[in-house]
């Protein structure tokens, strides 16, 4: 049997196509990116979101992701923690909706906090792990000379690159389109908060119903 030397461009491109569908679908990451754009904190927020995806990639590549799914209650605990975090973040956004900063100055909140919250949005999202655990392995090749962990990291980085482009577009798009429309900015900010709460509640209820 012929043994391929490395991953084929076709398999990487195929995974990118599937990954892109997840990336362009609005969710908590989009909602957070919009809030960051309105506060002129796009880059720290995006770095936080991307860090969460990178950590998820490394966890799955190390085999920890499979271990988590094999431990009774582990995925449920992760889902509930992530859901609670999204709900908390959504409530915080509703209580303090993003307002366009006078003179275009960035939010007074530190870049570190925007990074940390972004990391929480993606790093605690069980859907990210499910994407890597359920979809990504379908595009790996056990017959290649590349170790499975390396293949997972390569595909994971493809996904991260797609996320980086989309999050930056969403963040700066929100800033550009809403900067001259303070009232619309507050409406979009509140909508983002509601979206995070709704997604958190959906994930929480879905997991509890499957217990």
N, C-alpha and C positions, 0 to 999 in steps of 0.2 A: 504494500500500500504506500502511495506517495505521502510523504510527510512534509507539510508546509513549513517554511523556515520562520515565518513571522505572521502577524495578523494581516489580513488582506485589507486594502483600502475599501473594498466593497462592504466588508462587515462593519468597519468604522463608520462609513457613510450611512449605512442602514441604521445603525444605532443612533447616529446624529439626527436622522429623520424622526425617529421615535422620541428621542429626547427633546427635540424642538417642539413637539406637540405639547409636552408637559410644560416647557418653558413659556410658550406664548399663551398658555391658559391662565387667565387672571386668578390670583389666589392671595394668600396672606403675604407672600413675598412682594407681589405687585402693590398691595395696599401699603406695606411698609416703605417701599421705594417711592411711592407718591408722597407719603408724609415727609420722607427725607428730602425730596425735591423741593417741597414747599418751604422747608427750613434751611435750604442751601447746605445740606449735609449728605449729599449723594455719595461721595467717595467713601467716607467711613462706614456709612450704612451698607453700601454694596460690598465693601471688603468684609464686613461682618457676615452678610448673607453667603458670600462665596466661601468664607472660612468654614461655615457650617457644612456646606456641601463637600469641601475637601476632607473635613474630619469624617463625614459619613463614608466617603470613598475609602479612606484609609482603614476605617473600622471594618467595612465589608471585605476589603482586600486581605485584612489580617484574619478573617474568619470569625471575628467577634459578632458580626451581624447575624450569621447563621446560628451562633451559640445563643444569642438573645432570643431568637424566634423559637429555639428548642427548649428554653426554660419557661415552665408554666408561669404565667402572670407577668413575665418581664416585658413583653410587648404591650400588654395592657397598661402597666405602670408607666411606660414611656409615652404611650398615647395620652393617658390622662394628664401627665405632667406637661406635655406639649400643648394639649388643649387648654389646660388651665392658664398656661403662659399666654397663649394667643388671646384668650378672653380678657385676661388682666391688661394686656397691651391695648386691646380694643377699647376697653372701658376707659383707660387712661387717655386714649386719643379722643374719645367723645367728651371727656371732662375738660381736656385742654386741646381743642382742635388746632391744627397748624394754621398759623396766620402768616400772610406774606410779610416778610421783614422789611421795615422801613429802610430805604437806601440800599436794599439788596444785601444787608449784612447777614451772615449765617446765624443759626440758632446759638444762644448762649450756652446751651447744653454741650458738654464736652464731646469731642470726636470719639473718645473712648467709650462713652455711654451709648452713642449711636452704633458703634461697632459691636458692643456687647449685646444690645437688643437685636441687631441684625443676626448675630450668631445664634441667639436664642430662637428667632423666627424659623431659621432653616435647620439648625442643629437639633432642635427638639421636635421637629416635624416628622412624625412616623411615616408619612407618605414618602419622604425622601429615602428612608431606609427601604421601604417597600419597592420603590422604583429600582433601586440597586439590587435588591434581593430577588425580585420577581421578574424583572425585565432584562437587566444588564447581563445576567449569566447566559441568556439565550444567544448573545452575540459573541461569546467566548468560544474558543476552539481548543479542545483537549489535545488535538493532534499537532498543535503548533509547538515550536521550540521555546516560545515565550512562556514563562511560568504564569499560572492562572492569576496570581496576585498582580503581576505586571500588566496583564491584559485588563484587569478590572481598573487599575489605576489609570491606564491610558484612556479607556472609555469614560471613566469618571471625569477626567480632565477635559475631555471633549464636551461633556455635559456642563462642566463649570464654565468653559469658554462661552458656550451659548448663553448661560445664565448671565455672565458678565455683560455681554452685549445688550441683552434685553433689559436688565436692571438699570444700566446706565441710560438707555433710551427712555425708559419709563420715568426715571428720576428727573433727568434734565428736561424731558418732555413736559412733565408736570410743572416744573419751574418756568419753562418758557411760555407755555400756554396759559397758565393761571396767574402769572406774576402781575399782570395788569387787571386782574379780575378778583379782588379780595373776597367778595361775596361768594363767587364760584369756588374759590380756593377753600373756604370754610366748609362749603357743602361737600366738596370732594373729600376733604379731610374727614368729615363726619361719616361719609359713606365708606371710607377706608376703615374707620373704626368699627362700623357695623359689620363690614365684611369679615374682619378678623374675629369678631365675636361669633358670627354665624358659622365660620369655618371651625372655630374651636368647639362650639356646641355640637356641630355635626360629627366631628371626629370623636368627641366624647360619647355622644349618644350611640353612634355606630359601634363603638367598642363595647360599651356596656350591654347593648342588645345581643352582642355575640358571645357574652360570657356563658 
